[in-house]
Amino acid sequence: MTAPTSLTVSALLTPLARVRGVRAIVLAQEIDAIVVAEQSHVDVDVDTLAAFGVSLVRRVRAHAVQLQRGDPQIVTVESAQGRVVAATRRGMVVVILTDRAANAGIVRLAVQRIAEQVAI
């Protein structure tokens, strides 16, 4: 799968980057976790965030297949400091790091939109 161009991807990520509580957004290739595009408001190692998101999606997918639940659409990890939300489509993974103030519903919808647009 060919990665989307950076200009196109930046346009996709910008609206979500403006959502209150979103700290970083990464779009990475699922096969190798290479970052295609990113936007970050804090000092975040985007390569580590991409690797975590890709690993998370792969592991959840493997377990979902074993449980006969199909491919996961969105994976969310919640912690005391915030969330990591990941979605995958056609070989690309969108990973978002939020703090606790972020509206989970808005983030979820935005992740779905980005993932769907990347899949086109």
JOMO-V355541 format. One record per residue. N is the residue number from 1. PHI is phi in degrees with one decimal (NA if undefined). PSI is psi in radians with two decimals (999 if undefined). OMEGA is omega in whole degrees, -180 to 180 (999 if undefined). Layout:
# JOMO-V355541
n = {N;N}
phi = {PHI;PHI}
psi = {PSI;PSI}
omega = {OMEGA;OMEGA}
This chain:
# JOMO-V355541
n = {1;2;3;4;5;6;7;8;9;10;11;12;13;14;15;16;17;18;19;20;21;22;23;24;25;26;27;28;29;30;31;32;33;34;35;36;37;38;39;40;41;42;43;44;45;46;47;48;49;50;51;52;53;54;55;56;57;58;59;60;61;62;63;64;65;66;67;68;69;70;71;72;73;74;75;76;77;78;79;80;81;82;83;84;85;86;87;88;89;90;91;92;93;94;95;96;97;98;99;100;101;102;103;104;105;106;107;108;109;110;111;112;113;114;115;116;117;118;119;120}
phi = {NA;-84.5;-71.8;-62.5;-69.6;-61.7;-62.7;-62.5;-66.6;-58.6;-63.8;-70.5;-79.9;-56.5;-60.0;-70.5;-62.9;-87.7;-71.2;-57.2;93.6;-79.4;-99.0;-159.1;-132.7;-132.0;-114.9;-133.0;-77.0;-68.3;-65.4;-138.6;62.9;-73.9;-73.7;-92.4;-155.6;-157.8;-140.3;-139.0;-98.9;-131.7;-75.2;-118.4;-77.4;-65.7;-66.4;-67.4;-62.2;-62.8;-62.0;-62.8;-61.8;-64.7;-61.3;-59.8;-61.8;-62.2;-66.9;-65.2;-60.1;-59.6;-71.2;-63.6;-64.8;-60.9;-88.8;57.5;-107.8;80.2;-73.1;-68.6;-87.4;-139.5;-120.2;-126.4;-118.9;-107.8;-136.2;-63.2;-93.5;156.6;-130.5;-119.7;-120.2;-133.7;-139.4;-130.4;-150.3;43.7;85.8;-118.7;-122.7;-98.7;-125.6;-125.6;-108.7;-125.6;-96.0;-66.5;-74.8;-66.5;-75.2;-60.2;-65.6;-64.3;-61.7;-59.4;-62.9;-65.2;-62.3;-61.1;-61.8;-61.7;-59.8;-66.3;-69.4;-66.3;-74.2;-70.3}
psi = {2.32;2.34;2.55;2.74;2.65;-0.68;-0.80;-0.77;-0.72;-0.70;-0.60;-0.68;-0.49;-0.83;-0.69;-0.60;-0.38;-0.12;2.35;2.26;-0.20;2.15;-0.61;2.58;2.35;2.40;2.12;2.73;2.33;-0.57;-0.59;0.06;0.38;2.28;2.19;-0.70;2.72;2.69;2.29;2.38;-0.21;3.00;1.54;2.35;1.73;-0.50;-0.70;-0.72;-0.75;-0.81;-0.72;-0.83;-0.77;-0.79;-0.75;-0.85;-0.77;-0.79;-0.76;-0.70;-0.79;-0.76;-0.66;-0.66;-0.77;-0.57;0.05;0.79;-0.05;-3.03;2.25;2.45;-0.79;2.41;2.28;2.33;2.17;2.43;3.14;-0.50;-0.27;-2.67;2.71;2.17;2.30;2.48;2.58;2.48;2.31;0.82;0.06;2.52;2.23;2.22;2.27;2.34;2.17;2.84;-3.12;-0.39;-0.30;2.40;1.98;-0.66;-0.77;-0.77;-0.79;-0.82;-0.72;-0.70;-0.76;-0.77;-0.81;-0.83;-0.72;-0.71;-0.60;-0.56;-0.24;999}
omega = {178;-179;176;179;-177;-179;179;-178;178;178;178;-175;-173;-180;179;179;-179;-180;180;177;178;-176;-179;176;179;170;-175;175;-177;-175;-175;179;177;-178;178;178;179;171;-175;178;-178;179;-179;173;-174;177;177;178;178;-180;178;-179;179;179;179;-180;-179;-178;179;178;-179;180;179;177;178;179;-179;179;180;-177;177;179;180;178;-179;173;180;177;-180;-178;-179;-176;165;-179;-179;175;-178;174;173;174;178;180;174;-180;-179;176;-180;169;-176;-177;-177;177;-175;-180;179;179;-180;179;180;178;179;180;-180;-179;179;180;177;-177;-177;999}
